[in-house]
Structure formats: C-alpha cells, structure tokens
C-alpha cells in the first residue's frame, strides 16, 4: 500500500522558502534543515524544500513556464490572512472571491510558486456546481 510522505518543492534557497511557509502555516521548520533540504511536518506528511541549481520560477498563469503545482490553504476570513501573507512576501495574482465572500485568491510565494487562500468551508462541490452554506 502506498503512503504519501513528502510534497517536495524545488527552490533556490531552502531555508528562506521554508521560513516563508513556516510563517504562513504557523508550523515550525523541522530540525536538521540545511542549504539543500528543509521541511515542515503536517502530521505524517512533510512539505519539503530542495535546492535546485539554476532554478527557473513558474510564471502563473503563463503556460511557457508552468506552475507545476499549487497549494490551497483554507481560511476562515480572507482579508486578515491576505494582509499577513503579503507582509511575509507573497504577491496577490488574482481574486476569485464572490459577492457572498466565498471563493479563493491566487498568490505567488517569494520565488513564484502559486498558492491560494480559500474560503470554502461549508461549500459542497457537486457535478452540477456548488451548493453554498445557508446563512440564517
């Protein structure tokens, strides 16, 4: 049986990118990180960063330099989290928040990897579309 253990992100500076995601998620960098490898544990899965020579950043949404992956982070409120990730060095790329306050915003981390802050708690995804939470 397979078990996912790591999600590994290429980067030019492992400790710098690990520090960014450590601040974003509020989780510590694993002991033993160094110039070639750093990680952050999420239960049994590690978000890891590996140094790559001649790193070329993705250019979201440009297909010539594809994103390769992106991370989604569920948040209770977008605005305070947006201020926090922007202060940490993220860049807002696109806003998909609807008039009801649900949806997501796309950001890039300091070296160009896209990630999203999502406010979708209570939303049910179906083949016919989304079913939004009921508001009293």
N, C-alpha and C positions, 0 to 999 in steps of 0.2 A: 504494500500500500504506500502511495506517495504522501509526503507531508511537506507543505511549503515551509521553509525555514528562513529564507532571506529574500529580500527585494533589494537588488543592488543597483545603485545609480553611479554612472560614470561622472567624473568631475576633475577639475584641475587642482583643487585643494580640498582634501578630505575633511580636515578638521574645521575649516571655515564653513563648508556646506553643512556638516554635521551640527555645528553650533547654531546655524540658522534654523534647521529643522528641530533641534532640541528646544530652542526658544518658541518656535511655532507650536509645538505639541506639548510643551511642558514636561518632557521626559529627558532624563539625563543621557549624555553620551556614555556609552559603555567604557569601562576601564580598559586600557590597553590600546586605545586608538593611537594611530600614528600617521605619518605623511602618506602612506599608501593605503590605509584602511581605517575606517571608523564606523561605528554602528550605534543604533538606538534600538533598544528592545521594546517590543509591543507584545507582551505575553510570550508565545512561542515563536513569533516571527520577528526578525530583525530587519530594520530599514538600514541598509549599509551603503557606504560611500567608498568607491575605489578610485584611486588616482589614475588618470589616463594622460599620457603624453599627447601633445597637440590636440587637446580637447576642442571640439567644434560644437558650439551651443546650438540647440534647436532654435528655429525661428518660427514660433507659433503665430499664425496657422499656416505658414509657408511650407508647401509640400517638398520643396527643394532641400530643405533642412528639417526633416520631420521631427515631431515631438518625441516619438518612440514610446512614450508612456505619459501618464499624468496621475497625480494623487488627488483624491477627493477627501475633504475634511468637513464633516457635519458640524454645524454650529447652531446655537440657539438664536443668536442675533448676529446679523452680518456686520452692521456698522462698527461696533467696538472691535470685533476681530479684524475687520479690514484696516482700521487705524493701527492696530498692533502689528499686523504683518507688513504693512507699508513702512512703519517705523523700523522694522527689522531688516528692510532692504528689498522686499517684494515690489513688483510693479503690476498695477492693475492693467489688464489687457481688454477685457470685455465683460459686460454686465448682462446677465440673463435673469434678473430678478423681476418678477411680475408685479402688477399693481397690488396684489394681495400680500406681497412680502416674501413669497416663496420662489425658489429657483436657485441660481448659483452665479458666482462671479469667477472669471478666469484671471489668474495672476501668473507671473513668472517669478521664480526664485532668483537670487542674485546672479546666477550664471545661465539663466534662460530656460530651465525646465518649467513647464506649466504645471499648475496645481489649481484646485478650485476650493472655494469656501461655499458650502451648500447649506441652504436652509430648506430641508425637505422632510423634516420629522413629521410623521403622521400622514404623509402623502403616500398613496398606494399607486404603484405603477402597473397598468394593465395593457393588454393588446389594443384596447380601444382608446387609450390615453390615460391621463392622470385623474385620480379621484382625490380632491383636496380635503383637508381636515375641515370639520364643521366648526363654525365659530358660534358661540352662544351669545 
